[in-house]
């Protein structure tokens, strides 16, 4: 039976007033770049590029369908953990199977919900982002940042993204060092959800640090 996560929900202080500002965020008037913009600008995806070449004209259709799947599932899971009622989504049955599996996983594993799609910022490094979920899992003392991924696989960019969120979380919630977890929802395997807890936090944040440094250099231009 589906469990209502709002029964276990707690609220954390609004330690960051980050809000979307174009392609970035703003905190007290200071504009910060978004985590996803840094990664998307610098890090190439050779596997994706090769796949698009192989698929030719079909690639755009498949990509758009995958994007629609990801947005639909993300919106539904966000509403679910936030305790909001969502108008029934018009989606294929195979998508709905995966969505229900995601909801079951969250019901079974999440003990406390602290924040849902709440922006957090690292003023130290000058970036901000919006994790899907900040919570405490059952049988764990420390909280976890969770991001939902509907991609074909788990990539290094995902590890860097979650590491960036964790660092921002260390600044926003200094008394709560957090873990990281990717909840992978597979469009091509209906009803299958895999959880990937991530280790090597410092190594993965070092990767994001390199990307952020490269992004800042690229932003100044070649001749600067």
ABEGO torsion letter per residue (X at the ends): XBBBAAAABBBBBBABABBBBEABBBBGGBBBBBAAAAAAAABBBAAAAAAAAAAEAAAAAAAAAAAAAAAAAAAAAAAAAAGBBBBBBBBBAAAAAAAAAAAAAAAAABABBABBGBBBBBAAAGBBBBBABBBBBBGBABBBBBBBBABABBBAAAAAAAAAAAAAAAAABAABBBBBBBBBBBAABBGBBBBBBBBGAAAAAAAAAAAAAAAAAAAAEAAX
